[in-house]
Amino acid sequence: MTESQIITVKKILEGSPFQDSIEIGTPGKGGAIKICGDFSDPAGFETRIYEAVRLRKVTGDLLEGA
């Protein structure tokens, strides 16, 4: 096994570092967003939430123009 294959297998076995999640919105009204993060890092999680909401708005703006 090559070094990159070993690293890939290790990452798969370790799983995601983000075990906590929050879901915002509904699929029928503009779509739902699931944000994964770490509740023990509230500032980092809040940053992820703001970025997800910003990207959701960008997506909505793009779809309105289509």
MOPAC internal coordinates of N, CA, C and O (Angstrom, degrees):
PM7 1SCF
backbone

  N    0.0000 0     0.00 0     0.00 0    0    0    0
  C    1.4564 1     0.00 0     0.00 0    1    0    0
  C    1.5305 1   108.12 1     0.00 0    2    1    0
  O    1.2310 1   120.76 1   -44.66 1    3    2    1
  N    1.3404 1   116.15 1   135.34 1    3    2    1
  C    1.4616 1   119.74 1   178.85 1    5    3    2
  C    1.5252 1   110.21 1   -77.42 1    6    5    3
  O    1.2310 1   121.17 1   -13.72 1    7    6    5
  N    1.3315 1   115.37 1   166.28 1    7    6    5
  C    1.4664 1   120.78 1  -179.68 1    9    7    6
  C    1.5340 1   111.47 1   -60.25 1   10    9    7
  O    1.2310 1   120.03 1   138.21 1   11   10    9
  N    1.3466 1   117.55 1   -41.79 1   11   10    9
  C    1.4711 1   119.41 1  -179.27 1   13   11   10
  C    1.5234 1   111.23 1   -67.55 1   14   13   11
  O    1.2310 1   119.83 1   146.95 1   15   14   13
  N    1.3296 1   117.93 1   -33.05 1   15   14   13
  C    1.4625 1   120.49 1   177.27 1   17   15   14
  C    1.5186 1   110.48 1   -68.41 1   18   17   15
  O    1.2310 1   120.19 1   141.40 1   19   18   17
  N    1.3203 1   117.24 1   -38.60 1   19   18   17
  C    1.4704 1   121.16 1   178.66 1   21   19   18
  C    1.5237 1   109.80 1   -63.89 1   22   21   19
  O    1.2310 1   120.29 1   136.98 1   23   22   21
  N    1.3327 1   117.05 1   -43.02 1   23   22   21
  C    1.4649 1   121.02 1   179.40 1   25   23   22
  C    1.5266 1   110.11 1   -63.26 1   26   25   23
  O    1.2310 1   119.89 1   138.25 1   27   26   25
  N    1.3309 1   117.81 1   -41.75 1   27   26   25
  C    1.4623 1   121.92 1   179.73 1   29   27   26
  C    1.5209 1   110.28 1   -62.96 1   30   29   27
  O    1.2310 1   120.13 1   133.61 1   31   30   29
  N    1.3139 1   117.36 1   -46.39 1   31   30   29
  C    1.4718 1   121.35 1   178.97 1   33   31   30
  C    1.5141 1   110.16 1   -61.43 1   34   33   31
  O    1.2310 1   120.02 1   138.73 1   35   34   33
  N    1.3254 1   117.57 1   -41.27 1   35   34   33
  C    1.4634 1   121.40 1   179.75 1   37   35   34
  C    1.5274 1   110.22 1   -62.19 1   38   37   35
  O    1.2310 1   119.78 1   136.69 1   39   38   37
  N    1.3423 1   118.03 1   -43.31 1   39   38   37
  C    1.4589 1   121.10 1   179.68 1   41   39   38
  C    1.5192 1   111.61 1   -64.65 1   42   41   39
  O    1.2310 1   120.06 1   141.89 1   43   42   41
  N    1.3223 1   117.50 1   -38.11 1   43   42   41
  C    1.4670 1   121.30 1   178.26 1   45   43   42
  C    1.5202 1   110.10 1   -64.90 1   46   45   43
  O    1.2310 1   120.26 1   136.22 1   47   46   45
  N    1.3141 1   117.10 1   -43.78 1   47   46   45
  C    1.4615 1   121.02 1  -178.30 1   49   47   46
  C    1.5261 1   111.85 1   -68.84 1   50   49   47
  O    1.2310 1   120.07 1   144.73 1   51   50   49
  N    1.3241 1   117.47 1   -35.27 1   51   50   49
  C    1.4614 1   120.77 1  -179.69 1   53   51   50
  C    1.5201 1   111.77 1   -72.06 1   54   53   51
  O    1.2310 1   119.79 1   149.93 1   55   54   53
  N    1.3182 1   118.01 1   -30.07 1   55   54   53
  C    1.4613 1   121.48 1  -178.34 1   57   55   54
  C    1.5140 1   111.48 1    79.55 1   58   57   55
  O    1.2310 1   121.34 1     3.94 1   59   58   57
  N    1.3112 1   115.04 1  -176.06 1   59   58   57
  C    1.4555 1   121.23 1  -178.09 1   61   59   58
  C    1.5182 1   110.72 1   -74.30 1   62   61   59
  O    1.2310 1   120.14 1   -39.40 1   63   62   61
  N    1.3358 1   117.35 1   140.60 1   63   62   61
  C    1.4636 1   119.31 1   175.16 1   65   63   62
  C    1.5280 1   111.78 1   -72.94 1   66   65   63
  O    1.2310 1   120.40 1   166.42 1   67   66   65
  N    1.3397 1   116.83 1   -13.58 1   67   66   65
  C    1.4562 1   121.56 1  -178.42 1   69   67   66
  C    1.5217 1   109.52 1  -101.31 1   70   69   67
  O    1.2310 1   120.56 1   -79.73 1   71   70   69
  N    1.3219 1   116.54 1   100.27 1   71   70   69
  C    1.4575 1   121.49 1  -177.36 1   73   71   70
  C    1.5198 1   112.70 1   -98.10 1   74   73   71
  O    1.2310 1   120.03 1   164.11 1   75   74   73
  N    1.3342 1   117.54 1   -15.89 1   75   74   73
  C    1.4596 1   121.62 1  -178.74 1   77   75   74
  C    1.5294 1   109.08 1   -98.90 1   78   77   75
  O    1.2310 1   120.61 1   -26.32 1   79   78   77
  N    1.3356 1   116.44 1   153.68 1   79   78   77
  C    1.4614 1   118.59 1   179.45 1   81   79   78
  C    1.5233 1   111.16 1  -153.33 1   82   81   79
  O    1.2310 1   122.05 1   -23.05 1   83   82   81
  N    1.3318 1   113.68 1   156.95 1   83   82   81
  C    1.4669 1   122.88 1   174.93 1   85   83   82
  C    1.5157 1   106.19 1  -132.21 1   86   85   83
  O    1.2310 1   120.49 1   -42.17 1   87   86   85
  N    1.3254 1   116.66 1   137.83 1   87   86   85
  C    1.4623 1   120.52 1   176.12 1   89   87   86
  C    1.5183 1   108.59 1  -113.10 1   90   89   87
  O    1.2310 1   121.17 1   -48.76 1   91   90   89
  N    1.3319 1   115.37 1   131.24 1   91   90   89
  C    1.4687 1   122.21 1  -177.25 1   93   91   90
  C    1.5224 1   108.46 1  -119.85 1   94   93   91
  O    1.2310 1   120.45 1   -43.18 1   95   94   93
  N    1.3227 1   116.74 1   136.82 1   95   94   93
  C    1.4571 1   121.34 1   176.14 1   97   95   94
  C    1.5173 1   112.55 1    86.86 1   98   97   95
  O    1.2310 1   121.45 1     1.79 1   99   98   97
  N    1.3339 1   114.84 1  -178.21 1   99   98   97
  C    1.4605 1   121.32 1   178.36 1  101   99   98
  C    1.5233 1   108.71 1  -130.89 1  102  101   99
  O    1.2310 1   119.99 1   -30.61 1  103  102  101
  N    1.3170 1   117.62 1   149.39 1  103  102  101
  C    1.4656 1   119.79 1  -179.12 1  105  103  102
  C    1.5291 1   113.07 1   -58.76 1  106  105  103
  O    1.2310 1   119.67 1   146.79 1  107  106  105
  N    1.3197 1   118.24 1   -33.21 1  107  106  105
  C    1.4559 1   121.36 1  -176.55 1  109  107  106
  C    1.5180 1   115.32 1   -81.54 1  110  109  107
  O    1.2310 1   119.90 1   163.72 1  111  110  109
  N    1.3151 1   117.79 1   -16.28 1  111  110  109
  C    1.4735 1   120.65 1  -176.16 1  113  111  110
  C    1.5232 1   110.50 1  -122.43 1  114  113  111
  O    1.2310 1   120.59 1  -110.13 1  115  114  113
  N    1.3024 1   116.48 1    69.87 1  115  114  113
  C    1.4642 1   119.80 1   176.23 1  117  115  114
  C    1.5102 1   114.41 1    92.19 1  118  117  115
  O    1.2310 1   120.44 1   176.58 1  119  118  117
  N    1.2973 1   116.77 1    -3.42 1  119  118  117
  C    1.4584 1   119.90 1   177.21 1  121  119  118
  C    1.5135 1   113.37 1    95.53 1  122  121  119
  O    1.2310 1   121.76 1   -27.19 1  123  122  121
  N    1.3111 1   114.24 1   152.81 1  123  122  121
  C    1.4549 1   121.32 1   177.99 1  125  123  122
  C    1.5273 1   109.08 1  -103.29 1  126  125  123
  O    1.2310 1   121.10 1   -31.41 1  127  126  125
  N    1.3190 1   115.50 1   148.59 1  127  126  125
  C    1.4598 1   121.96 1   176.23 1  129  127  126
  C    1.5225 1   106.97 1  -121.38 1  130  129  127
  O    1.2310 1   120.68 1   -49.57 1  131  130  129
  N    1.3144 1   116.31 1   130.43 1  131  130  129
  C    1.4555 1   120.79 1   173.81 1  133  131  130
  C    1.5203 1   107.01 1  -109.29 1  134  133  131
  O    1.2310 1   120.83 1   -60.27 1  135  134  133
  N    1.3301 1   116.02 1   119.73 1  135  134  133
  C    1.4566 1   121.65 1  -179.21 1  137  135  134
  C    1.5150 1   108.30 1  -108.28 1  138  137  135
  O    1.2310 1   120.99 1   -56.82 1  139  138  137
  N    1.3150 1   115.72 1   123.18 1  139  138  137
  C    1.4596 1   121.48 1   178.45 1  141  139  138
  C    1.5156 1   109.07 1  -102.16 1  142  141  139
  O    1.2310 1   120.88 1   -37.15 1  143  142  141
  N    1.3046 1   115.93 1   142.85 1  143  142  141
  C    1.4524 1   120.80 1  -179.46 1  145  143  142
  C    1.5059 1   110.77 1  -169.79 1  146  145  143
  O    1.2310 1   121.26 1    21.92 1  147  146  145
  N    1.3069 1   115.20 1  -158.08 1  147  146  145
  C    1.4577 1   121.91 1  -177.55 1  149  147  146
  C    1.5270 1   108.06 1  -126.48 1  150  149  147
  O    1.2310 1   120.38 1   -68.84 1  151  150  149
  N    1.3298 1   116.87 1   111.16 1  151  150  149
  C    1.4577 1   120.60 1  -177.73 1  153  151  150
  C    1.5290 1   112.50 1   -61.73 1  154  153  151
  O    1.2310 1   119.63 1   159.14 1  155  154  153
  N    1.3185 1   118.32 1   -20.86 1  155  154  153
  C    1.4619 1   119.98 1   178.84 1  157  155  154
  C    1.5301 1   111.46 1   -78.54 1  158  157  155
  O    1.2310 1   120.12 1   176.80 1  159  158  157
  N    1.3442 1   117.37 1    -3.20 1  159  158  157
  C    1.4678 1   123.57 1   175.12 1  161  159  158
  C    1.5288 1   107.64 1  -123.51 1  162  161  159
  O    1.2310 1   120.00 1  -105.96 1  163  162  161
  N    1.3440 1   117.61 1    74.04 1  163  162  161
  C    1.4702 1   120.64 1  -174.69 1  165  163  162
  C    1.5300 1   113.63 1   -58.35 1  166  165  163
  O    1.2310 1   119.74 1   140.62 1  167  166  165
  N    1.3154 1   118.10 1   -39.38 1  167  166  165
  C    1.4685 1   120.35 1  -179.17 1  169  167  166
  C    1.5293 1   110.55 1   -65.04 1  170  169  167
  O    1.2310 1   120.44 1   137.19 1  171  170  169
  N    1.3104 1   116.76 1   -42.81 1  171  170  169
  C    1.4584 1   120.57 1   178.32 1  173  171  170
  C    1.5160 1   111.97 1   -65.77 1  174  173  171
  O    1.2310 1   120.87 1   139.84 1  175  174  173
  N    1.3425 1   115.94 1   -40.16 1  175  174  173
  C    1.4596 1   120.20 1   178.63 1  177  175  174
  C    1.5257 1   110.24 1   -65.27 1  178  177  175
  O    1.2310 1   120.25 1   138.75 1  179  178  177
  N    1.3248 1   117.12 1   -41.25 1  179  178  177
  C    1.4609 1   120.79 1   179.25 1  181  179  178
  C    1.5282 1   110.65 1   -62.06 1  182  181  179
  O    1.2310 1   120.29 1   140.56 1  183  182  181
  N    1.3135 1   117.05 1   -39.44 1  183  182  181
  C    1.4646 1   120.93 1   176.95 1  185  183  182
  C    1.5224 1   110.51 1   -60.77 1  186  185  183
  O    1.2310 1   120.56 1   137.37 1  187  186  185
  N    1.3354 1   116.54 1   -42.63 1  187  186  185
  C    1.4646 1   121.32 1   179.22 1  189  187  186
  C    1.5302 1   110.63 1   -63.93 1  190  189  187
  O    1.2310 1   120.18 1   141.31 1  191  190  189
  N    1.3373 1   117.27 1   -38.69 1  191  190  189
  C    1.4671 1   121.29 1   179.67 1  193  191  190
  C    1.5289 1   110.40 1   -64.51 1  194  193  191
  O    1.2310 1   120.51 1   130.77 1  195  194  193
  N    1.3318 1   116.63 1   -49.23 1  195  194  193
  C    1.4726 1   119.91 1  -179.89 1  197  195  194
  C    1.5327 1   111.07 1   -59.64 1  198  197  195
  O    1.2310 1   120.22 1   138.70 1  199  198  197
  N    1.3248 1   117.19 1   -41.30 1  199  198  197
  C    1.4618 1   119.93 1  -179.84 1  201  199  198
  C    1.5254 1   111.06 1   -66.97 1  202  201  199
  O    1.2310 1   120.00 1   140.36 1  203  202  201
  N    1.3253 1   117.61 1   -39.64 1  203  202  201
  C    1.4632 1   120.87 1   178.93 1  205  203  202
  C    1.5261 1   110.71 1   -64.11 1  206  205  203
  O    1.2310 1   120.29 1   137.07 1  207  206  205
  N    1.3244 1   117.06 1   -42.93 1  207  206  205
  C    1.4670 1   120.74 1   179.32 1  209  207  206
  C    1.5259 1   110.07 1   -66.03 1  210  209  207
  O    1.2310 1   120.22 1   140.09 1  211  210  209
  N    1.3291 1   117.19 1   -39.91 1  211  210  209
  C    1.4699 1   120.48 1   177.68 1  213  211  210
  C    1.5282 1   110.62 1   -61.15 1  214  213  211
  O    1.2310 1   120.43 1   134.99 1  215  214  213
  N    1.3309 1   116.79 1   -45.01 1  215  214  213
  C    1.4576 1   120.72 1  -179.87 1  217  215  214
  C    1.5269 1   111.47 1   -67.21 1  218  217  215
  O    1.2310 1   120.14 1   146.24 1  219  218  217
  N    1.3303 1   117.33 1   -33.76 1  219  218  217
  C    1.4649 1   120.60 1   176.52 1  221  219  218
  C    1.5250 1   109.95 1   -63.38 1  222  221  219
  O    1.2310 1   120.54 1   138.26 1  223  222  221
  N    1.3458 1   116.57 1   -41.74 1  223  222  221
  C    1.4646 1   120.53 1   178.21 1  225  223  222
  C    1.5230 1   110.50 1   -64.12 1  226  225  223
  O    1.2310 1   120.05 1   136.67 1  227  226  225
  N    1.3238 1   117.51 1   -43.33 1  227  226  225
  C    1.4654 1   121.10 1   178.17 1  229  227  226
  C    1.5326 1   109.72 1   -58.11 1  230  229  227
  O    1.2310 1   120.71 1   135.43 1  231  230  229
  N    1.3190 1   116.25 1   -44.57 1  231  230  229
  C    1.4623 1   120.62 1   179.28 1  233  231  230
  C    1.5250 1   111.00 1   -61.78 1  234  233  231
  O    1.2310 1   120.43 1   135.22 1  235  234  233
  N    1.3246 1   116.79 1   -44.78 1  235  234  233
  C    1.4630 1   120.69 1   178.82 1  237  235  234
  C    1.5211 1   111.49 1   -61.66 1  238  237  235
  O    1.2310 1   120.61 1   138.44 1  239  238  237
  N    1.3249 1   116.44 1   -41.56 1  239  238  237
  C    1.4723 1   120.48 1   178.61 1  241  239  238
  C    1.5199 1   110.69 1   -63.01 1  242  241  239
  O    1.2310 1   120.37 1   139.07 1  243  242  241
  N    1.3198 1   116.89 1   -40.93 1  243  242  241
  C    1.4692 1   120.77 1   179.47 1  245  243  242
  C    1.5235 1   111.14 1   -65.62 1  246  245  243
  O    1.2310 1   120.21 1   139.83 1  247  246  245
  N    1.3174 1   117.20 1   -40.17 1  247  246  245
  C    1.4659 1   120.85 1  -179.27 1  249  247  246
  C    1.5219 1   111.46 1   -69.20 1  250  249  247
  O    1.2310 1   119.99 1   145.86 1  251  250  249
  N    1.3171 1   117.62 1   -34.14 1  251  250  249
  C    1.4658 1   120.38 1   178.08 1  253  251  250
  C    1.5169 1   111.49 1   -65.81 1  254  253  251
  O    1.2310 1   120.23 1   148.39 1  255  254  253
  N    1.3161 1   117.16 1   -31.61 1  255  254  253
  C    1.4569 1   121.61 1  -179.40 1  257  255  254
  C    1.5141 1   113.56 1   -82.91 1  258  257  255
  O    1.2310 1   120.09 1   170.00 1  259  258  257
  N    1.3428 1   117.44 1   -10.00 1  259  258  257
  C    1.4696 1   121.07 1  -176.72 1  261  259  258
  C    1.5055 1   112.64 1   -78.89 1  262  261  259
  O    1.2310 1   120.10 1   180.00 1  263  262  261

